[in-house]
Amino acid sequence: MSSGNSSYGDIHRYEPARESTAAAIAIVLLTVIEVVFVALFTFGLMSAWASTEAGNMYVGALLALIFIDLAFILLLYRKEFLPDVMIVKKRRRKWEDLYVSEEDKDGKGIDTGNLADTLKRAVYPYYKK
């Protein structure tokens, strides 16, 4: 929960990243492995390994290893090098729009006296009151 004096968009909690050296070394090693997998995959496609049944499975396994390795790189980077930031946001109910009150949730009929303003609100719902 946000405190009473915080406004929307303020940073509620900020924890800096750990930036460990072991994670940086692991990311570099995983990147080297990623480059090797991509080189093998490219070589396999150029050499037509996928034309045989066993070669097709090998190329598919290389592609899976490429994405798994990339997932571990992104996981380490997010966990170790991005700060943890919580921003104060406005909570809304699912049925609400930005400027709809609870009694107007079912909508309104078209008022013929003020038709232009009603159509503006229908086309552009975030129109300021």
Secondary structure as UniProt FT lines:
FT   TURN            4..5
FT   TURN            8..9
FT   STRAND          11..15
FT   HELIX           21..46
FT   TURN            47..48
FT   HELIX           49..51
FT   HELIX           53..81
FT   STRAND          84..87
FT   TURN            94..95
FT   TURN            98..99
FT   HELIX           102..104
FT   TURN            105..106
FT   TURN            113..114
FT   HELIX           115..123
FT   TURN            125..126
//
